[in-house]
Amino acid sequence: MGTGLISHDKEFIFIKNMKTGGSSIAKVLDQYGTFPKEEALNVIPQWSERHNSHITPHHGRASELIRLREFAQNWDNYFKFAFVRNPWSLLVSWYFHKGPGNLFPQKYPSFEMFILKNGWNDRRYKFEGCYDRICNEHGDLMVDFVGKYENLAEDFDHICTKIGLEGLTLPHKRKGVYRDKYTTYYTDETKEIVGEEFEIDIEKFGYKFEEEKNK
């Protein structure tokens, strides 16, 4: 599974955002689509840089995907979708994720330090808000449907209906290692820092600092 999928049979384009259930979605939809990884590494220089720095190029922006031939030729006609997540919750999941080479807990011994030191901008693991990844240079959304991680199953069902794949169910491919509610990891200061840094996601997608349904 690459940064997204394109399916000519089912006529959909999936843009994969980090820590939003994308791996589970990929496991189900991968058989219906493809991703031109080699073209991506050749056409988009910053992907090669991420790849060479051991940063997976699996999470490209919509504005990058549309530069690839298959995506560009079908962008206007295919059903395009992506998922987003509450930024406060997402950053907790990002800090504790079990992916290979996760050095956050070593470099930032506590989640509080991770936020205070702007750890999400670490060169090796640079993180971006979801909205910026699915909009164009003018700030306009480039997808037809934005699902929410907090409503993952319901929104995925809606997508499956749209693309003619009713009845598919999602596995939970990766389980986070943290067990407490994400709100318990924040102080007033770190809560405010994240709220300011990811203000556009919070505003555009209607998020608040509160408990989520799908941890």
Secondary structure, DSSP 4 states (H G I P E B T S, - for coil): --SEEEETTTTEEEEPPTTSSHHHHHHHHGGG-B--HHHHHHH-HHHHHHHHTT--TT---HHHHTTSHHHHHHTTTSEEEEEE--HHHHHHHHHH---TT--HHHHSSSHHHHHHTTGGG-GGG----HHHHSB-TTS-B--SEEEEGGGHHHHHHHHHHHTT-TT---------S--S-GGGG--HHHHHHHHHHTHHHHHHHT--SS--S--
